[in-house]
Amino acid sequence: MASNKNLLMLPGDGIGPEVCGEVRKVLDWMDKRRAVTFDVKEDLVGGAAYDAHGVSVRDDTVEDAKNADAVLFGAVGGPQYDSLPWDVRPEAGLLRLRKDLDLFANLRPAVTFDALLDASTLKPEVIQGLDIMIVRELTAGVYFGEPRGMQTLPDGTERCIDTQSYTKAEIERVADVAFDLARKRGKKVTSAEKANVMKTGVFWRETVAEVHKKGGYDDIELGNMYADNCAMQLVRNPKQFDVIVCDNLFGDILSDVAAMLTGSLGMLPSASLGAVDETGRRKALYEPVHGSAPDIAGQGMANPFAMLLSFAMCLRYSFDLQEDADLIEQAAQAVLSQGVRTGDIMTPGCEQVSTREMGDRLIAELDKRAA
């Protein structure tokens, strides 16, 4: 079993500290019941870092993130920071971590829980058994391309520019991640872009096809789909997909569409992975999808499962602790099947509990399964 793994925990803002607190319970449980020990360092990021240091993430924090085996990230942001300059806003801290750690592959699973099928706006038969993985390129594309910003033309007209830009290597490495994941799943990859109207879309489609042909992925089925059609198909027939790979912008959009198929952002984890180094280690950051939810922060109403399932992804992808990851995911399923809910997923006839109580129920279920 693994021992003394190094984790950097960055709870951040809003409900981030609350949901990260529930991960602490699981870390303690693993130390006592699974003989798996983690060395955990905690630091500030986002608005919390700005309040303390005037920046959204300190250089020392970034260095600690680079040296950690994995980073657990809560959430950042809040209305009190909306008027700050972009370079010190809470979101800039997360973008810097992604960029400086070169976390180029964002993994966004969309998995339905049988106990929550009625929470989705789609018919149960459309989404039951849904298990999609969206692989989003995370460190290039229009969010990082140059030039960007405002311009004033010679005639005085104002113009704003964002640049969509990709190198071949940036596409190749995220395609490799998608094909490798598909090999362990349903052996099907759908590449989503806009090759009908964008030159980068053509380049993306051609490069992914080249990786598929030359990378030894003959056992993986590759399909192409325009991103707008992919969004429509996710709502019409989502179970046709296994792994979807796409650029930064389309990945941002499609992963949120896929998330809402499941009925609640509060249940969904994510992982952001870097390249494998010469030691076999890859930098990684794990975070829930739900954001900082400042309207319920500090009230014990937050659903901790997205953060806990993000930690399960951490065990799976950073530490190769598959059995422990399975235990957490199965325990979460069991708690939901017992009718236990936080307010965001509450339905009539269920038992509403607080953030801490939800974490306690998960620990109780882990105890049963590890007995």
ABEGO torsion letter per residue (X at the ends): XBBGBBBBBBAEBEAAAAAAAAAAAAAAAAAAAAGBBBBBBBBBBEAAAAAAAGBABBAAAAAAAAABABBBBBBBEEAAAAABBAAABAAAAAAAAAAAAGBABBBBBBBBBAAAAAABABBAAAABGBBBBBBBBAABEAAABOBBEBBBBAAGBBBBBBBBBBBAAAAAAAAAAAAAAAAABAGBBBBBBBAAABAAAAAAAAAAAAAAAAAGAAABBBBBBBAAAAAAAAAABAAABBBBBBBAAAAAAAAAAAAAAAGBAAABBBBBBBBBBAAGBBBBBBBBAAEAGAAABGAGABBAAAAAAAAAAAAAAAAGBAAAAAAAAAAAAAAAAAGBBBAAABBBGBBBBBAAAAAAAAAAAAAAAAX
